[in-house]
């Protein structure tokens, strides 16, 4: 039950409490109100300071676009390219096996030294180089012990052919990548993991179906790519929802997942009937859906692929369906104006609507 100052005045007039008691209660209530207000202000100040601290931490951990970081990443990707392609030109298998071990140890040792000196970007990039050399190590080991198939006798074919014989190389890369992530929270370590999962999505299918070391069919590759893409996107959203890291560990999961899903779905749609106009229209709808997903989860990769798909559809209409038609530009202009005015109308309710959609689907806000 809550008592107001009017209640105390009425009690004093009716003789229930004395004049002194009335003033003491008023004084006590005023001091209590001031204390509560001060506590509330203190809590609000602490929350603001915590938010500012989190924002500062995020800004400090965000990749900087400057000469220093450009040199780090440029050098790192040169090493990764060398390890993945030019190192494989070594014809002697034992020398390749020994070189892969030595480079792996070199990257880990130097990476640890840099990481310990708080040079996390160059140190983390060397960890990425170590993970990226894992397929070379596994392939050369398999060849030394004689378990690699004869038709996979060249490592360079790993990036060209789709064969189940490469499956163990991809699995090893994924496992090594997760081991590094366990002890070193460096977001770019997800890149070789996602890359290996992309290859694995194609190479593992015939093995699971018991077809041996053969190339998968078109349908198997697309189905597997869709499944692996959805798995990547699922974990990417989960990482976004947790929000326990200041770094963005879901970045490459979104890029590979969105790209694999878009390519597979477009391939499936177009494969159904390449010259069917309804098929092209479905492609445009799927691309528009991708653009809306980009807005909801705030990831640009969906917008990029959605825009590519939709503008490809407009190009098809312009050069195939309405070729040399004077009305087509007029229709497109009208369609563009309709979209612009729809945006103006939507701007009145966008914040409320988008927040409701994100909360309904538990999307990152």
C-alpha positions in Angstrom: 0.0 0.0 0.0 1.3 3.5 -1.0 0.6 6.6 1.1 0.7 10.1 -0.4 1.3 13.5 1.3 -2.5 14.1 1.1 -3.1 11.0 3.1 -0.8 12.2 5.8 -2.5 15.6 5.9 -5.9 14.0 6.2 -4.6 11.8 9.1 -3.2 14.9 10.8 -6.5 16.8 10.4 -8.4 13.9 11.9 -6.1 13.7 14.8 -4.6 10.3 14.0 -1.1 11.6 14.0 0.5 14.6 15.6 1.8 17.7 13.9 5.4 16.7 14.8 4.9 13.1 13.5 3.4 14.5 10.3 6.5 16.7 9.6 8.9 13.9 10.5 7.1 11.5 8.0 7.2 14.2 5.3 10.9 14.8 5.9 11.6 11.0 5.9 9.6 10.5 2.6 11.4 13.4 0.9 14.8 12.0 1.9 13.9 8.5 0.7 12.8 9.9 -2.6 16.1 11.7 -3.0 18.0 8.5 -2.2 16.0 6.4 -4.7 16.5 9.1 -7.3 20.3 9.2 -6.6 20.5 5.4 -6.8 18.6 5.4 -10.1 21.0 8.0 -11.5 23.9 6.0 -10.3 22.7 2.9 -11.9 22.0 4.7 -15.1 25.5 6.2 -15.1 27.0 2.8 -14.5 25.0 1.3 -17.4 26.0 4.1 -19.7 29.7 3.7 -18.7 29.4 -0.1 -19.3 27.9 0.5 -22.8 30.6 3.0 -23.6 33.2 0.6 -22.4 31.8 -2.2 -24.6 31.6 0.2 -27.5 35.2 1.2 -27.0 36.3 -2.5 -26.7 34.5 -3.3 -29.9 36.1 -0.3 -31.7 39.5 -1.3 -30.3 39.1 -4.9 -31.5 37.7 -4.0 -34.9 40.1 -4.4 -37.8 41.7 -1.1 -38.7 42.0 -0.1 -42.3 45.5 1.4 -42.3 49.0 0.7 -43.8 50.1 -1.5 -40.9 47.1 -3.9 -41.1 47.3 -3.9 -44.9 50.9 -5.1 -44.8 49.9 -7.8 -42.2 47.1 -9.2 -44.3 48.8 -8.8 -47.6 51.8 -10.7 -46.4 49.6 -13.3 -44.8 47.7 -14.0 -48.0 50.9 -14.2 -50.0 52.1 -17.0 -47.6 48.7 -18.8 -47.8 48.7 -18.7 -51.6 52.3 -20.0 -51.6 51.5 -22.8 -49.2 48.4 -23.9 -51.1 49.8 -23.8 -54.6 53.5 -23.2 -55.2 54.7 -25.4 -52.3 52.7 -28.3 -53.9 55.0 -28.1 -57.0 57.6 -30.0 -55.0 57.7 -33.4 -56.8 59.5 -35.3 -54.1 56.7 -36.5 -51.7 59.0 -36.9 -48.7 60.5 -33.4 -49.2 56.9 -32.0 -49.4 55.9 -33.8 -46.2 59.0 -32.5 -44.4 58.6 -29.0 -45.7 54.9 -28.9 -44.6 55.9 -29.9 -41.1 58.7 -27.4 -40.9 56.5 -24.5 -42.2 53.7 -25.5 -39.8 56.0 -25.4 -36.8 57.6 -22.1 -38.0 54.2 -20.4 -38.3 53.1 -21.7 -34.9 56.3 -20.7 -33.1 56.5 -17.2 -34.6 52.8 -16.7 -34.2 53.0 -17.6 -30.5 55.9 -15.2 -30.0 53.9 -12.3 -31.7 50.7 -13.2 -29.9 52.5 -13.1 -26.6 53.8 -9.6 -27.4 50.3 -8.4 -28.0 50.8 -8.4 -31.8 47.6 -10.4 -32.2 46.9 -9.5 -35.9 50.3 -10.7 -37.4 50.3 -13.6 -34.9 46.8 -14.7 -35.8 47.6 -14.5 -39.5 50.4 -16.9 -39.0 48.1 -19.3 -37.2 45.8 -19.0 -40.3 48.9 -19.9 -42.4 49.5 -22.9 -40.2 45.9 -24.2 -40.7 46.1 -23.5 -44.4 49.1 -25.8 -44.8 47.2 -28.8 -43.2 45.9 -30.2 -46.5 49.5 -30.3 -47.9 50.7 -32.2 -44.9 47.8 -34.7 -44.9 48.0 -35.3 -48.7 51.8 -35.9 -48.6 51.4 -38.2 -45.6 48.6 -40.2 -47.4 50.8 -40.5 -50.5 53.8 -41.7 -48.4 51.8 -44.5 -46.7 50.1 -45.4 -50.0 46.5 -44.7 -49.2 45.9 -42.0 -51.7 44.2 -43.2 -54.9 46.3 -43.2 -58.1 44.2 -40.6 -59.9 44.9 -38.1 -57.1 48.7 -38.3 -57.5 49.1 -34.5 -57.9 48.2 -32.1 -55.0 47.4 -29.2 -57.5 44.4 -31.2 -58.6 42.9 -30.7 -55.1 41.6 -27.3 -56.1 40.3 -28.5 -59.5 38.9 -32.0 -59.2 36.0 -33.1 -57.0 36.9 -36.5 -55.4 36.1 -38.3 -52.2 39.8 -39.1 -51.8 40.3 -35.5 -50.6 37.8 -35.8 -47.8 40.4 -36.6 -45.1 42.4 -33.5 -46.0 39.3 -31.3 -45.5 38.3 -33.0 -42.3 41.8 -32.5 -40.9 41.8 -28.8 -41.9 38.5 -28.3 -40.1 39.7 -30.1 -36.9 43.0 -28.2 -36.8 41.2 -24.9 -37.4 38.8 -25.5 -34.5 41.8 -26.5 -32.2 43.5 -23.2 -33.0 40.2 -21.3 -32.4 39.8 -23.0 -29.0 43.1 -21.4 -27.8 43.4 -18.4 -30.0 40.3 -16.2 -30.5 41.2 -14.9 -34.0 38.2 -14.5 -36.3 40.1 -15.1 -39.6 40.8 -18.7 -38.5 37.2 -19.4 -39.6 38.3 -18.7 -43.2 40.2 -22.0 -43.8 37.5 -23.8 -41.9 34.8 -22.5 -44.1 36.9 -23.1 -47.2 37.5 -26.7 -46.2 33.7 -27.2 -45.4 32.9 -25.9 -48.9 35.2 -28.5 -50.5 33.9 -31.2 -48.1 30.3 -30.5 -49.1 31.2 -31.8 -52.6 33.8 -34.5 -51.8 32.0 -36.3 -49.0 28.7 -37.2 -50.8 29.8 -40.1 -53.0 31.8 -41.6 -50.1 28.7 -41.6 -47.9 26.6 -43.2 -50.7 29.2 -45.9 -51.1 30.2 -45.0 -54.6 34.0 -45.0 -53.8 36.4 -42.4 -55.1 34.4 -41.0 -58.0 33.2 -37.6 -58.9 29.7 -36.7 -57.5 26.8 -36.0 -59.8 25.4 -32.5 -60.4 22.4 -33.1 -58.1 24.5 -34.5 -55.3 26.8 -31.5 -55.3 24.0 -28.9 -55.2 22.1 -30.8 -52.5 25.2 -31.1 -50.3 26.2 -27.5 -50.8 22.7 -26.4 -49.7 22.9 -28.5 -46.6 26.4 -27.3 -45.6 25.4 -23.7 -46.4 22.4 -23.9 -44.1 24.6 -25.4 -41.4 27.1 -22.5 -41.8 24.3 -19.9 -41.6 22.7 -21.6 -38.6 26.0 -21.3 -36.6 26.6 -17.8 -37.9 23.2 -16.6 -36.5 23.9 -18.5 -33.3 27.2 -16.7 -32.9 25.5 -13.4 -33.5 22.8 -14.1 -31.0 25.3 -15.0 -28.2 27.1 -11.6 -28.5 29.8 -12.9 -26.1 32.7 -11.8 -28.3 33.7 -8.3 -29.3 35.2 -9.8 -32.5 33.0 -11.0 -35.4 33.5 -14.8 -35.7 30.5 -15.2 -37.9 31.8 -13.1 -40.8 33.2 -15.8 -43.0 30.4 -18.2 -42.1 28.0 -15.7 -43.5 30.1 -15.1 -46.6 30.6 -18.8 -47.5 27.1 -19.9 -46.3 25.3 -17.1 -48.3 27.4 -17.7 -51.4 27.0 -21.5 -51.4 23.3 -21.3 -50.7 22.7 -18.6 -53.4 24.8 -20.5 -56.0 23.2 -23.8 -55.3 19.6 -22.5 -55.3 20.1 -20.5 -58.4 21.6 -23.6 -60.1 18.7 -25.8 -59.0 16.1 -23.3 -60.2 17.8 -22.7 -63.5 18.5 -26.4 -64.1 14.8 -27.1 -63.9 14.2 -25.3 -67.2 16.7 -22.8 -68.4 14.4 -21.1 -71.0 11.3 -21.0 -68.9 10.3 -17.4 -68.0 8.8 -18.6 -64.7 12.2 -20.0 -63.7 13.8 -16.6 -64.3 11.0 -15.0 -62.2 11.7 -17.4 -59.4 15.3 -16.4 -59.5 14.4 -12.8 -59.2 12.1 -13.5 -56.2 14.8 -15.5 -54.5 17.3 -12.6 -55.0 14.8 -10.1 -53.6 14.3 -12.4 -50.6 18.1 -12.4 -50.1 18.1 -8.6 -50.1 15.4 -8.5 -47.4 17.4 -11.1 -45.3 20.4 -8.7 -45.6 18.4 -6.0 -44.0 17.0 -8.2 -41.2 20.3 -9.7 -40.1 22.5 -6.7 -41.2 24.9 -8.7 -43.4 26.0 -7.1 -46.7 26.8 -10.4 -48.5 23.1 -11.3 -48.9 22.5 -7.8 -50.4 25.4 -8.3 -52.9 24.2 -11.7 -54.2 20.6 -10.6 -54.1 21.4 -7.5 -56.2 23.4 -9.6 -58.7 20.5 -12.0 -59.1 17.9 -9.3 -59.6 19.9 -7.2 -62.0 20.7 -10.3 -64.0 16.9 -10.8 -64.3 16.4 -7.2 -65.5 19.2 -7.8 -68.0 17.4 -10.9 -69.2 14.2 -9.0 -69.6 15.9 -6.1 -71.5 18.0 -8.3 -73.9 15.7 -11.3 -74.4 12.0 -10.7 -73.5 11.6 -7.0 -74.3 14.4 -6.5 -76.8 14.0 -3.3 -78.9 10.8 -2.5 -77.0 10.1 1.2 -76.3 7.7 0.5 -73.5 10.1 -1.5 -71.4 12.2 1.5 -70.2 8.9 3.3 -69.3 7.7 0.3 -67.3 11.1 0.1 -65.5 11.0 3.8 -64.6 7.5 3.4 -63.3 8.6 0.4 -61.3 11.5 2.3 -59.9 9.3 5.2 -58.8 6.9 2.8 -57.2 9.8 1.3 -55.2 11.0 4.8 -54.1 7.5 5.9 -52.9 7.1 2.5 -51.2 10.4 3.3 -49.4 9.0 6.7 -48.3 5.9 5.1 -46.9 7.9 2.4 -45.3 10.2 4.9 -43.6 7.3 5.9 -41.3 7.0 2.4 -39.8 10.4 0.8 -40.6 11.9 0.9 -37.1 8.9 -0.7 -35.4 8.3 -3.2 -38.1 12.0 -4.3 -38.4 12.3 -4.6 -34.6 9.2 -6.8 -34.4 10.4 -9.1 -37.2 13.9 -9.5 -35.5 12.3 -10.2 -32.2 9.8 -12.7 -33.8 12.6 -14.7 -35.4 15.2 -14.0 -32.7 17.5 -12.3 -35.1 20.5 -10.2 -34.1 19.5 -6.6 -33.5 
